[in-house]
Amino acid sequence: MNEIQIVGLKQIPLIKKGDDIAKIILEALKKNNLKLMNGDIFVIAQTIITKSNGRIRNLKEIIPSLRAIELHEKISSKAKNLGVPEKTPELIQLILDESKDILKVEHVLITETKHGFICANAGIDKSNIEGKENVGLLPSNPDEDAKNIRINLKSLTNKDVAIIISDSFGRPFRVGAVGVALGVSGIIPILDKRGKRDLFDYELHSTIIGHVDSLASAAQLVMGEADEGIPIVLIRGYDFELTENTSIKSLLREKKIDLFRVGTSENTKGILKNRRSYKFGFDSKNIDKKIIENCIELARWAPSAHNGQHWRYVILSKGSLRNRLIDKINEKLRFDLEKDGRVESFIRNKINKTRMNFLEAPFLILLCLDSKDLEKYPDEDRSQNEFILGIQSVSCSAIYLLIAFEVEKLAACWYCAPLFTKEIIKEVLKLPESYIPMAFFTVGYPLKPVKAPPRKNLNDIIFKLKE
Ligand SMILES: Cc1cc2nc3c(=O)[nH]c(=O)nc-3n(C[C@H](O)[C@H](O)[C@H](O)COP(=O)(O)O)c2cc1C
């Protein structure tokens, strides 16, 4: 007979920061007159992992950004219409901090968390958390937490078990939250049945079973949501293969095969408004050159006059060539400033600033206009306009590039220095004769947020026609 037992462990104490969950499981088993057995599965509510990891935040200590305040206004009116509680700007800020994407703005925020879970409000929860202003964040690495508990149980008892860290998520298209797995250890998250045969010997082509979610949901029936106080559930008798090195990631649908995800307008607005010219030091974290190339790949899709695509990019990694180039650029800067009659301290200050900006950025990108792609005209006037079109086209690509960096959470700044040092750049980098250097972009991961400089009012930039 196929029989599975689902046992809620009673008498689990309130969990505090630093508590050892493996020991708490063993104590709870004792209190419940149970012995650990090979093949047991423990489904553990994320709230107690959150508490033991100290992932509790006091909303009073959060400073909301402009974006959080704007979203608050939007969400509040929707919440009022529905008669559901409003979210504070502080809570919205926390949700933004815990998310890598905002998919929908309704009375809740549907977000993609940094782990890749798509859920309401980045999974931030108030229930079962002590303190009026306190909320619990999802554990930052539930797979790692599950693994630590499994390994600790193994070293304390020599038994092989599986761990599932669970939460309950609402679902699109159906009412009611169900249990889901956030992190796993010892059990693979999905059972791939493709290639197996059904009752009628028909080969299965697409059946993949998310059994850890089924197990989390089964455990949810015993855990309850409110005050039942059963955060750990033992599942015994479920037939599965104990497996090392498992991760919940195998259960998350990749963006490229996600049939439902669409680019949201909210997202795009956020990206357009958040992009800033970043002129500070960069994080020392390495950037894969592939990421930079992928951003340039997107910059190819900008519009251009006659679809001329006049842009050419040169990626300058750190190294002697870049150093030599910047030294030469600074020689020219010194020459120009001396000619302007600037004092030595001013000149030094300027030169140090460009050195810092251009040498310390993980990547420096040069954008050129290839004059080969400009149309030829016999008269001066049209040639001049064609050149302007070329500059405008190259600028379109530059904007695409800056937006692509923003999507990758890279910080960048556009610098006009190459315009003043065209010949030097061409000579040092041995560029083709037709290239006209236009701009530098410094790129890297930022160390701090940048405040947006003020913008003109809409009324000041839309010229009103007199009818
Ligand atoms: C064509 C162009 C040239 C720029 N050149 C420089 C520059 O040489 N040095 C600099 O510090 N910032 C430069 N910037 C960045 C602007 O100062 C910045 O975009 C502006 O202050 C608005 O700030 P934001 O980009 O954060 O919205 C340039 C921007 C553009 C579009």
PDBQT file of the ligand as one rigid body, heavy atoms in Angstrom, charges set to zero:
ROOT
HETATM    1  C1  LIG A 501      26.173  64.254 -24.839  1.00  0.00    +0.000 C 
HETATM    2  C2  LIG A 501      26.523  64.137 -23.384  1.00  0.00    +0.000 A 
HETATM    3  C3  LIG A 501      27.798  64.453 -22.945  1.00  0.00    +0.000 A 
HETATM    4  C4  LIG A 501      28.137  64.364 -21.584  1.00  0.00    +0.000 A 
HETATM    5  N1  LIG A 501      29.422  64.659 -21.200  1.00  0.00    +0.000 NA
HETATM    6  C5  LIG A 501      29.750  64.601 -19.876  1.00  0.00    +0.000 A 
HETATM    7  C6  LIG A 501      31.083  64.889 -19.474  1.00  0.00    +0.000 A 
HETATM    8  O1  LIG A 501      31.963  65.125 -20.287  1.00  0.00    +0.000 OA
HETATM    9  N2  LIG A 501      31.373  64.854 -18.151  1.00  0.00    +0.000 N 
HETATM   10  C7  LIG A 501      30.422  64.564 -17.209  1.00  0.00    +0.000 A 
HETATM   11  O2  LIG A 501      30.721  64.572 -16.020  1.00  0.00    +0.000 OA
HETATM   12  N3  LIG A 501      29.130  64.218 -17.569  1.00  0.00    +0.000 NA
HETATM   13  C8  LIG A 501      28.790  64.253 -18.874  1.00  0.00    +0.000 A 
HETATM   14  N4  LIG A 501      27.501  63.907 -19.265  1.00  0.00    +0.000 N 
HETATM   15  C9  LIG A 501      26.516  63.498 -18.252  1.00  0.00    +0.000 C 
HETATM   16  C10 LIG A 501      25.552  64.663 -17.883  1.00  0.00    +0.000 C 
HETATM   17  O3  LIG A 501      26.206  65.553 -17.010  1.00  0.00    +0.000 OA
HETATM   18  C11 LIG A 501      24.316  64.058 -17.206  1.00  0.00    +0.000 C 
HETATM   19  O4  LIG A 501      23.692  63.208 -18.125  1.00  0.00    +0.000 OA
HETATM   20  C12 LIG A 501      23.319  65.111 -16.765  1.00  0.00    +0.000 C 
HETATM   21  O5  LIG A 501      23.860  65.857 -15.719  1.00  0.00    +0.000 OA
HETATM   22  C13 LIG A 501      22.006  64.508 -16.287  1.00  0.00    +0.000 C 
HETATM   23  O6  LIG A 501      22.207  63.578 -15.262  1.00  0.00    +0.000 OA
HETATM   24  P1  LIG A 501      21.600  62.093 -15.360  1.00  0.00    +0.000 P 
HETATM   25  O7  LIG A 501      22.249  61.451 -16.566  1.00  0.00    +0.000 OA
HETATM   26  O8  LIG A 501      21.978  61.403 -14.055  1.00  0.00    +0.000 OA
HETATM   27  O9  LIG A 501      20.114  62.203 -15.510  1.00  0.00    +0.000 OA
HETATM   28  C14 LIG A 501      27.168  63.969 -20.629  1.00  0.00    +0.000 A 
HETATM   29  C15 LIG A 501      25.881  63.610 -21.079  1.00  0.00    +0.000 A 
HETATM   30  C16 LIG A 501      25.558  63.677 -22.428  1.00  0.00    +0.000 A 
HETATM   31  C17 LIG A 501      24.186  63.246 -22.895  1.00  0.00    +0.000 C 
ENDROOT
TORSDOF 0
